């Protein structure tokens, strides 16, 4: 029974990581397509879900920089540190 529970937990963690990675890739594409508001919204949700993820913090700052909002980018980077 314990092996089944461990297996289920492992599968759930794997799927959640894949979804998270896909969301980050989607946000990066939005930045490249100059859809900054949508990228920021997506990335802010990801930061709220996992504030310790440095990649998401970085891309959120980059989205603000591309969106000509350097002050907000600085704020994001300061919180990340």
Long-range contacts (C-beta under 8 A, 24 or more apart in sequence): 20-46, 20-50, 24-55, 24-56, 24-59, 27-59, 27-63, 28-59, 30-63, 31-59, 31-62, 31-63, 31-66, 34-66, 36-63, 36-64, 36-66, 36-67, 37-67, 39-63, 40-64, 40-67, 54-80
